[in-house]
Amino acid sequence: MFLLLLIAVFTLSFFYIKWTYTYWQRKGFPFVQPKIPFAVLDPVLKREASFGTAILDVYRSTKEKVLGIYLITRPVLLVRDAQLARDILTKHFESFHDRGVHVDDEDDPQLSGGLFFLKGQDWKSLRVKMTPLFTSGKLKAMFDTVEDVGDRMINYLNAQIPDVGAKEMEMRHVMSTFAIDIIASAFLGLEVNSFVEPNNDILNISRKVNEPTFGSVVRGTCQMLFPSLEKLFLRLGWREEAPEMMRKIVKRTIEMREEQNISRKDMLQLLMQLRNKGQVNDNDNDWSAKAVDKNTMKHMTIETIASNLILFYVAGYETTASTISFTAYELAQYPEALEKAQRDVREAIERHDNKFSYEAVQDMKYLDLCIMETTRKYPGLPILNRECTQDFQLPDSDLVIKSGTPIIISLLGLHRDEKYFPDPMRWDPERISQRNYEPAAFMPFGEGPRHCIAQRMGRVNAKVALAKLLLNFNIELNPVRKEIEIANFGVPIMAKGGINVRLSKRT
Ligand code: HEM
């Protein structure tokens, strides 16, 4: 009896797997023969490749415009053609407006209220409300806070680097600390200096978020690939610690500000305006979040504010830190670019009354090209993802993408494809100004209505850190040009062995 049962289970599993893994074949799409049981994720789970590089390898394995792949057992469509990818994100947005990441309002309000995860109309309404948080007026008003964090970074480096001679510094560590303190001060209004005080609230949250524990890997995979399992975990009460810690900080700070009528120039204050008034103040000098009528219903819950702040942290921390550190690394490889960047920073400040101001930073045009070229070669997110929300027929083809199908666009693949970017491994800021590339393929901040809401802020913060670095230190040239080796773990692109750059003090 037992043997019969075993044979039945085995046979059913065999046919289920065979059926699942013939999905793309049955739909007539070009496909990659899956490697059972993890398919494209095989090298990721064996720790031989990061998620982004595993997808890059598949991107490079074919010339097809679209390719059916499997993430474990889930059929996913990899879009390889730049124009089609861009059209999916823009022209055909109505058929691809969600990300297909699991959200559960009832059981996980702390995370599900985040803009990145929301779907359909919920996403649209929140996006409209949040767009005014990131205008240049608001960024300008918060600039002093960002600059203070930049100065703290310089103080730290000054203490590390000898007065004479150079010292090798691991830039990702330095810039991650910079990025964390931006979140702490410009987002949450916390008075912290993580460069000298390594045990503050926000660093503790950061450790929790970044800990690559078994639990976080399982939950991350389920959110993307197996929503019903994720739902079950939530129903069983399996909660992540970091959102709860963030909720406590947010609640404490909101209550304190409301009781003591404190208003500060930070993101939390803007979110409090949304909560109490239903919209962000038009006037960039008015930061008050006081409701007109005290008894009016709140327009936004503390949970939604906390989930968006944690999302801002997740979306902004690694992307900003890696963009700055990869730029510093590439500047150390290209003497002409380094000299131009130094001159650009110095001259922009001179043009603005010798002040390191928001306007001066905006005027650092060459530095901006450097940052954009870095986001080309090392996109902060190696992939973009969407879910097909209504059946979609591919242009000039009979193939139909069925509603519910996850879509992946490999930014790393497109940005390093010589068909779109000649000599792609060469880091050349001028290719951006000379438009020496295929514009459809360049999407470092995503595209369409769901592109990065904080693109302007990410660029300003990166420029502040780099400009301060260039003003205070010499970046020593690498004697031999060397490509960074990408680490075999994580979703964002990380450098194996860190990003090491030799710095010396400027006399
Ligand atoms: C250099 C820095 C940054 C890079 C390269 C970057 C890149 C990206 C990319 C590629 C996306 C996906 C866009 C798409 O799917 O079309 C995205 C989305 C997003 N980013 Fe950024 N980002 C950066 C900085 C930030 C910062 C500082 C924040 C914090 C506020 C942030 C918040 C977000 C949010 C909330 C979304 C989701 C938008 C939505 O779904 O409506 N990003 N970012």
Boltz pocket constraint, residues with backbone or C-beta under 6 A from the ligand:
constraints:
  - pocket:
      binder: B
      contacts: [[A, 89], [A, 115], [A, 116], [A, 117], [A, 127], [A, 311], [A, 312], [A, 313], [A, 315], [A, 316], [A, 317], [A, 319], [A, 320], [A, 323], [A, 375], [A, 379], [A, 380], [A, 381], [A, 383], [A, 384], [A, 385], [A, 443], [A, 444], [A, 445], [A, 446], [A, 447], [A, 448], [A, 449], [A, 450], [A, 451], [A, 452], [A, 453], [A, 454], [A, 455], [A, 457], [A, 458], [A, 459], [A, 462]]
      max_distance: 6.0
